[in-house]
Amino acid sequence: MIMLVALSSGCVGGTPRSVVPVNLAPIAAVEGVTFARFWGDEVSPDIRAAVTQQYEQTARAVRDGRRAADELRRADFLAISGGGADGAFSAGFLKGWSSREDRPAFEVVTGVSTGALAAPFAFLGSAYDGQLEEVFTAYGDRDIYIDRGLIGLVGSGLYDNAPLRSLIARYMTDAMVEAIAAEHRLGRRLLIQTTNIDAQRPVIWDLTAIAASARPDRRERMVDILLASAALPAIFPPVRLDVLAAGEPHQELHVDGATVSQVFFAPPNLRLVDYERRFFGLPRERTLYLIRNGRLDPEYAATQETTIGIARRSIETLVKYQAVADLVRLETQARAANGKVLFTAIPAGFERKPKSEFDRPYMRELFQIGIREGSAGNWRRQAPRTPTAAR
């Protein structure tokens, strides 16, 4: 008992961290990277400046012939949701979409949680479909986490996600970082959401800006952010991210971006049309594609009358309703700005259940479902208002 009390009092957490003082939280920043990140729940001056830079780069790239002329008139965006092992659906959908030969080069790709792990491959295009398939079909539980046993019950997470960090680093090579940096100079953006659990606020990270920076550890920082976005609270330990505030180094604690929202695109009230008129002379035709890694309709199952069973079922229900609300919110935002929204989700006919957190046979079968849906171009034009309406 004494050992358990000692563990729960903080000995498990490792070295103490320098927490950002509350009065400095709004100005904490990533050293050496301009526009590396923003609060995801407000339109700040930094976001306005970052969008201005992006549209200047886009206009310049079109003038120089590095981007097609019609990209001043239209833009395509992709947002990939969280969903754990269900991320295999988006991987398959993107590969199936590639086979149609009409998959656009997205100007902005956003990702949350498992969607964050897929986002860099989706951002760089169909040439990376093979790597994306490997990530979501070739690895299982033992490649993702280590069960911490008793320590996990009193520590910062049930599982050690060191294997996942190694897996992310294996694919986020120096060559991939350079490829992402090159797209930044063309005005394209790869955005990942985490949750600053100290501040209880979403944070949007621009991985393209970090990749294009002069930081010698830019690859490691990108791996940290991707790991943080997939750090499901209490299941995986949070990730400490280094920042500077008033010239002093501190560490923020970040967890799964899906803690705040299952899918995201931009902070509310960010009017892209104003920037389009300023830099391109007219509004563009905008299409936002949303991939939901999960089913939206209710799924009946006998709930186990245990603490863990009830908690798991309750969280699954919460996530399902949150996902529907997020889709409706983004649809409303886009339509208010005269944009078009298309979304897809795991079809209701897929009934297989995973036998573990990252059941490889389950993920492989779901990947094939994604290929089928993507190659058929099965997009829906209106989000359901409730899970029941998704049937």
Secondary structure, DSSP 8 states (H G I E B T S, - for coil): -HHHHHHHTTGGG-S------GGGGGG-B-TT-TT-EEETTS--HHHHHHHHHHHHHHHHHHHTTSS-GGGGTEEEEEEE---GGGHHHHHHHHHHHHHHT-----SEEEEETHHHHHHHHHHH-GGGHHHHHHHHHS--HHHH-EE-THHHHHSSBSEE-HHHHHHHHHHS-HHHHHHHHHHHTTT-EEEEEEEETTTTEEEEEEHHHHHTS--TTHHHHHHHHHHHHT--TBTS--EEEEEEETTEEEEEEEEEGGGT-SS--S-TT--HHHHHHHHHSS--EEEEEEEESS--S-------SSHHHHHHHHHHHHHHHHHHHHHHHHHHHHHHTT-EEEEEE--TT-----SSTT-HHHHHHHHHHHHHHHHHT--BSS--SSGGGG-
